[in-house]
């Protein structure tokens, strides 16, 4: 391995009783998750494709950093390569196989990690029966709800919020489709990515609205150009799982769309794509489901912003949702992973829709993750007299 180059994977910081660690995480799922001691970060920084292993060690010594023997550096680089974390020939082969398998599969397979959902259907059903008890009425023949917002992340971490949000929804027979807008953790070249496949969940596959997906793809082929981004799209899969649970045994068809940060940057191309989405998806009765969080702060996310300041900014975002001001979301002072999704939701909502109910909370993102997440549950609705969408 001449000059190891670390791929552009996410670094998630964990603090446990064993010490501080970094998890190398690829949102596309083209590499395995690798957990390393935080002390190895200076080595990761130097795996930039410009240095030999000898030069990496020399750079560490000059910086006064611990410098493992060359044999240990070589073994570390081999482990990263075998996991698919290095940009090398092994990764090129691995990537080609995985991409070909994804393209050939008729169903986008369920991949949500066990930190979010159990792998076995019966275990997921037991979890959701606690979080979203089936004894509580979830749909109504008189519902005017046309959109909802639920937080991504482990369901049991936001159980009360999910339970309160997922109520008074339209019945399956009153819906033509559900459009799921999920936060894309990858920057992406395009603001929106459509997956033209049925969506696998731990509770089974949720069907694609094939007619709407085909019309979108014909109008804007670029929408499916980066469908691979759905391969590990936890945000969309979580919403699809909730949908499968709430509307069992026959959930309505979906249009799964990932929204990247590029959607916040208004451009002619982004506006044209948004216009196509609006024109196609507004036909019939559509329920929009946004899977998005607000702020992420703390060591795990690489910042130390005060929780009070973050809360104020999040509440300002909720207020903007109530007034339909997507421009506020595009100019948030505190970064928000879900800002692009929420701004897109506001652009796609029918003109007569308004925020009918919302609840905000802050809480830990999950076990062993040192930080705080701002979570939002919300429902948007038509006025009662105009609950039916255009045919």
N, C-alpha and C positions, 0 to 999 in steps of 0.2 A: 504494500500500500504506500505509494510514493508520497502523495500530498493529500491527506484525508480532508474531505469537505463535508461538514455537517449540512444536511438538508434544512430547508426552512420549516422546521417543526416547532410546535408550541412548547414552551417550558412552563410547566405548572409546578409551583412550589408547595411542598407539603411539610408540615411541622408536626412530628409525632414524638412519642416517648423515646423512640430510637434516634432522634435528632432531626436535622433538616435535610430534606431530599428534593430532587428535581425529577419530575416525570416528563420525559420527551414524548409528546403526543402529536400524532399526525391526524388532523381532522378528516382527511380523505381515507384514512385507514390503510394506506399503502405500506405502512411500517408498523411493527409491534410497539406497544408502549414500553419504554425503558425507564427504569427508576434508578437513579444514581445519587450518590452522596453529593450534597451541595458543594462540598469542597472541590468537586471535579469541574465546576463551572469554568474556571480559568482555562482548563484544557479544552472544553467544548468551544470556548471563544476563539481558541487558536486553531481549531480544526476548520480553517476557512479556505482551504485549497491552495494556499500560497506557501505553506511551510511543510518541509519534511518532518518526520517524527523527531529527528535530531534537532532540527531548528525549533520545534515546539518545546522541547525540553530546555534548550538554551534560552528561549524567550521566558520561560517560567523562572529559571534561575536568575536571570537579569532583573526580573520584576520582584524578586524576593518571595516567590510563590513555591509551595512544595512541588518538587519535580520528581515524579516516579522514574524508576529505571526504564530504559528503552524497551525492554522486554514487556514490562507492564503496560506501557503506552501502546505498544503494538497489539497486545491482547485486548486492550480496551477498544482500539480502533476496529479490530476484527469483530468483536461483539456488536458494536454499533452497525457495522456493515451487514452482519448476519440478520440483524433486526430490521434492516431496511432504512436506517437513519442516515446513511452516508450517500452522497451523490456520486455513485460509482457504477461500474458495469453490472455488478450484482443487483443493484437497485433497478437499473434499466430493464433487466430480464424480469425481475419480480413485478415491476410496475406493468410491463406489457402483458404478463399473464393475468394479473388481477383486473386490469382494464378490459381485456378481452372477455373475461368471465362475466364482468358486470354488464357489458354491452349485450352479451348473448342471453342473459337471464331474463325470463318473461316477467319476473317479480323482483322488485328491489328488496333484497333480503333484510330481515330484522337483524339489527346489529347493536342495539342499545346496550351499553355495558352494564354489568350487574350492580355498579354503584348507583344506577338509575332504576333499573327494572330487573326482576329475577328472570333467568333464562327460561324457566319452565312455565308453560301457560297456566297451570293450576296455581303456582305460586304468585304469578302476576294477578290472577283473578282474586286470590285471597287478599293481596295488598290493596287492590282497587276497591274491593268490597268494604274495606275499612275507610279508605280515603273518600270514595264516592259511593256511599251506601245505596244499594238499589231500592231500599225502602223509601227513599226520598224521591218525590216526583221530580223528574228532570226535564220533561217536555210538556208542552201545552198546546192544545188546538187553537188557543187564542193568542199564542206568542207573537209578538212583534219584533223579537230580537233578530237582528241581521248581522251581528258581529260580536265576537268575544275575544278577550285577551287572557291567556293563562301563562303562568311562569314556566320556563323550562327548569330542569333540575329534578332531583329525586322527589317523587310525589309525596312521600311521607314528611318531607321537610316543609311542605306548604299545604298540608292536608286541609286545614280549616279554610284556607283561601280558595283552594280548588273546589271544595264542597260548596262554598257560598257562590262561586262564580258560575258553576255548571248547573244552572237552574233556569226554568222558564224558557227553555230552548224550543225551537220549532220541531214538530214531529218529522220523522223521516219521510213520510208520504207527502209532506208539505215542502220538501226541498228537492231541487234539481241537482244540487251539488254543494259540497263544502270546499272552499278554497283555503288551504292551509298555507299561511305565510310564516316561514321559519327563519330564525336568525342564522345566517351563514358565518361561521367563525373564520372562514378563509376570505381574503380580500376579493379574489375573483377578478376576471377581466370584464365581466358583464354584471350589471346590477341585479339581474333576475335569472334564475336557473330553474327550468321546469323539468321534472322527471316524468317521462311518458310511460310509466309502468305502474302496475298495481303495487301497493306499498305494504311490505311485510311488517308485522308487529308480533309481539309475543302472544297475542290473542288471535293470530291469523291475518290474512291479507285483507287490506281495505281496497276496494276496487277503484280504478281510475275512471274519471269521466272522459271516456275516449273521444267522444265527439268534440268536447270543448278543447281537450289537449291537441287533437288533430287540427282544429281551426287555428289555435294559437301557433302551432308549429308551421302551418302553411303560411300564415301571415308574417311570422317572425321566426325563421329557422334558427336564429341566434339564441332563442330561448332554451333550446335543448343542446346547444353546443357544449355546455359544461355540466351536463347531467351527472357526470361522475362525482360532482360535489355532494350529491345526495347519498353517496355510498355510506357515509358515516354521519348523516344528518340527524343528530339526536333530537333537535328541536321539532322537526317535522314528525319524526317517528313517535315522540311522546304524544303530540296532539292526535296523531292517527290512532294511537293506542287508546287514548281517552275516548275518541270517537267510536272505536270498535266496542268499547265497554258500554258506553252510554246508549248506543243504538243497536246492541246485539239483538238478534243474530244477523241482521242485514243492515249494516251501516250504509248511509248514502255515499255515492261516488265522490271522489275528491280530485282536486287539482293541486298537487303539491309544488309549491314554489319557494325556493330559497332566495332570501334577499341579502345581498352583501352591502358592505359600507359604501360601495360605489353608488348606491341608490340615493345617498345623501347629497351627492354632488350633481346638482341639476345640470343637464346637458340636453342637446337636441336628441341624441340617441336614447338617453334614459327616458325622456319625455315621450318619445315615439313608442318605446316598449310599454311604458305605463299606459299610454292611450290604447294600445292594442289589448292589453290585459283588461282594461275597463270596458272596452267595446264588446269583447267576447264574453266576459264573465258576468256582465250585467244582464244578460238574457236569462229569463226565468227567475226562479227563487234561489238566491245564493246566500249561504251563510259563510261569512269570513271568520276564520279562526287564526288569530295571531299568537304565535308561541314566542314570547320575548320577555326578557328581563330588563330592568332599568340599569342601575349602577352596579359596578363590581369594584370594591375597594379592599385594600389590605395587602399584606406581603405576598400572598399567593398571586395577586394580579399586578404586582410591580408598582404599587403606589401606596401612599399613606395619608390620603385625604381625610379630614375629620368627618366622622359619621354625621354630625349635625349639618355640615355644609352640603354633604351628599343628599341627605334627606330633603333639605330645602330645594335642591335642584330637581330631585325626583318629583316632589310635589308640584313644582312649576311645570314639569312635563305632564302630569296628570291634569292640571288646569288647562294646559294647551290642548290636550285631547278633548276636554269638555267644550272648548271653543273652536275646535276644528282647525287649529293653527299648526300646520305641519312645519312652517318656517322655524318655529321655536325649537322643534326637535332637531332640525338641521344645524342649529347654532348652540347646542348645549355646551355650557362651560365645563361640565363634568362628563367624561366619556360614558356612553351608554351602549352596551352591546346590542340592545334592541331598538335603538333610535331609528334605524333604517326601516325596520319592519313596521314600527308604529307610524312613521311618516307615510309609508306606502299604504298602510291601512286607511289612513285619513283620506288619501287621494282616491282610493277605490270605493269608499263608502257611498251609498246613494245620497243625493243632495238633501233629502229630508231626514236622514238618520242623525241621531244625537246620542251623547253619552247618557245612558239611563241609570247606571249603577257602577260604582268602582270601590275598590279597597286597596290600600297600600300598606306594605309592611317591610321591615328590614330583618334579615336573619342570616345565619351562617350558610354558606353554599353547600356544605356537606361535611362528612367526617374527615378529619385530618387536613382540611383545607382552611388555612388561616386567612379569613377575610369576611366581608359582609356583602350581601347581595340585596338590592332593592327589588321587591317583587310586587307585581300589579295584577289584580284581577279586575276585569271590566266587562260590561255588556253595553252594546249600542243597539238602539231600537228605532223603528219607524214610529211615527204617530199612529195610534190605533186604527184610524180610518184608512191608512195607506200601507198596511202591512204586506200586501201582495206586491211582488216585484213585477216588472214589465214582462210580458210573454213574448 
